[in-house]
């Protein structure tokens, strides 16, 4: 079985920044025992076209270091926001079809989502609303 590439707060920030997004992030896990354990980190990136991706690395499975290494953040959840609210993408895209969140996304999938969202013309939303497709 192929091991997934682990993602960190910095690696996700780098993916979004290299695509031209303004990025902010925060980590939820620290070396302190009393740190919040609902998520490992979250990163938000706003693209020049006004669309925003909200990436959250949740940690539900606690593994001992000898069981697996680098797998805790191998998958992330990605939400799409448009005009400050959650949104699906117009028809014809591989992602966010009929939903506003993609769960269990690996690094390759995240890069595909970023490439899709960064190049999207926001006028496509209006066009598909006018035609009744959205």
C-alpha positions as a printed NumPy array, in Angstrom:
array([[  0.   ,   0.   ,   0.   ],
       [  1.357,   3.397,  -0.984],
       [  1.958,   5.81 ,   1.896],
       [  0.345,   9.217,   1.412],
       [  2.475,  12.346,   1.567],
       [  1.895,  14.   ,   4.96 ],
       [  0.714,  17.618,   4.862],
       [  1.671,  20.293,   7.349],
       [  0.402,  23.79 ,   7.971],
       [  3.431,  25.167,   6.122],
       [  3.125,  22.832,   3.122],
       [ -0.564,  23.709,   2.641],
       [  0.232,  27.433,   2.976],
       [  2.939,  27.027,   0.333],
       [  0.53 ,  25.292,  -2.084],
       [ -2.008,  28.124,  -1.748],
       [  0.559,  30.946,  -1.851],
       [  2.217,  29.542,  -4.978],
       [ -1.227,  29.66 ,  -6.634],
       [ -1.534,  33.377,  -5.869],
       [ -3.793,  33.259,  -2.804],
       [ -3.537,  35.494,   0.25 ],
       [ -3.112,  33.017,   3.081],
       [ -3.686,  32.894,   6.818],
       [ -3.356,  29.886,   9.105],
       [ -3.33 ,  28.624,  12.644],
       [ -2.255,  25.422,  14.302],
       [ -4.369,  23.621,  16.833],
       [ -1.878,  21.022,  17.949],
       [  1.19 ,  21.801,  19.98 ],
       [  3.513,  19.72 ,  22.08 ],
       [  1.469,  20.636,  25.165],
       [ -1.018,  18.079,  26.41 ],
       [ -3.788,  20.617,  27.027],
       [ -3.776,  21.882,  23.413],
       [ -7.071,  21.648,  21.452],
       [ -7.244,  18.293,  19.72 ],
       [-10.16 ,  18.795,  17.324],
       [ -7.878,  19.786,  14.456],
       [ -4.166,  19.798,  13.685],
       [ -4.25 ,  23.014,  11.659],
       [ -6.422,  25.153,   9.42 ],
       [ -5.407,  27.303,   6.464],
       [ -7.541,  29.796,   4.538],
       [ -6.572,  31.145,   1.147],
       [ -8.365,  33.907,  -0.769],
       [ -7.745,  34.014,  -4.518],
       [ -7.823,  37.159,  -6.685],
       [-11.117,  35.927,  -8.217],
       [-12.791,  36.24 ,  -4.782],
       [-13.099,  32.508,  -4.075],
       [-11.716,  31.135,  -0.818],
       [-10.568,  27.682,   0.217],
       [-10.716,  26.668,   3.869],
       [ -8.454,  23.68 ,   4.526],
       [ -8.733,  21.833,   7.851],
       [ -6.574,  18.912,   8.958],
       [ -8.637,  17.133,  11.565],
       [ -7.224,  14.532,  13.871],
       [ -9.619,  11.836,  14.891],
       [ -7.338,   8.836,  15.121],
       [ -4.607,   8.94 ,  17.727],
       [ -1.727,   6.715,  16.788],
       [  1.353,   5.826,  18.696],
       [  4.598,   6.863,  16.979],
       [  5.618,   3.25 ,  16.321],
       [  2.333,   2.422,  14.531],
       [  2.635,   4.929,  11.701],
       [  4.724,   7.951,  10.886],
       [  3.572,  11.007,   8.987],
       [  0.038,   9.734,   8.383],
       [ -2.009,  11.838,  10.766],
       [ -2.348,  14.767,   8.342],
       [ -2.285,  12.73 ,   5.132],
       [ -5.888,  13.764,   4.451],
       [ -7.581,  17.135,   4.85 ],
       [-11.076,  18.579,   4.474],
       [-11.497,  21.445,   2.012],
       [-14.441,  23.857,   1.921],
       [-15.156,  26.381,  -0.847],
       [-16.482,  29.833,   0.034],
       [-17.843,  32.459,  -2.341],
       [-19.087,  35.868,  -1.184],
       [-18.529,  34.814,   2.422],
       [-20.775,  31.738,   2.272],
       [-20.203,  28.086,   1.472],
       [-20.673,  27.271,  -2.202],
       [-20.575,  24.485,  -4.745],
       [-18.765,  24.921,  -8.066],
       [-20.669,  25.307, -11.32 ],
       [-21.326,  22.114, -13.285],
       [-18.485,  20.577, -15.229],
       [-15.75 ,  20.508, -12.578],
       [-14.25 ,  17.527, -10.78 ],
       [-14.743,  19.054,  -7.323],
       [-17.543,  20.588,  -5.218],
       [-20.365,  19.26 ,  -7.362],
       [-23.56 ,  19.635,  -5.374],
       [-21.651,  20.12 ,  -2.13 ],
       [-19.505,  22.775,  -0.52 ],
       [-16.916,  20.517,   1.135],
       [-14.571,  17.79 ,  -0.021],
       [-13.454,  15.433,   2.737],
       [-10.516,  13.067,   2.848],
       [ -8.441,  14.916,   0.249],
       [ -4.788,  13.95 ,  -0.181],
       [ -1.995,  16.277,  -1.332],
       [ -2.489,  15.553,  -5.047],
       [ -6.22 ,  16.202,  -4.692],
       [ -5.578,  19.463,  -2.849],
       [ -3.294,  20.645,  -5.643],
       [ -6.01 ,  19.757,  -8.177],
       [ -8.642,  21.69 ,  -6.225],
       [ -6.345,  24.718,  -5.938],
       [ -5.61 ,  24.667,  -9.688],
       [ -9.342,  24.468, -10.433],
       [-10.37 ,  27.29 ,  -8.083],
       [ -7.51 ,  29.671,  -8.86 ],
       [ -8.346,  29.774, -12.581],
       [-12.14 ,  29.949, -12.263],
       [-13.851,  33.012, -13.697],
       [-16.521,  34.085, -11.161],
       [-18.812,  35.129, -14.041],
       [-19.387,  31.417, -14.631],
       [-21.509,  31.31 , -11.443],
       [-23.763,  34.064, -12.772],
       [-24.013,  32.433, -16.21 ],
       [-25.079,  29.104, -14.733],
       [-27.574,  30.841, -12.444],
       [-29.131,  32.523, -15.502],
       [-29.363,  29.209, -17.376],
       [-30.754,  27.401, -14.322],
       [-27.824,  24.998, -14.047],
       [-26.679,  26.263, -10.656]])
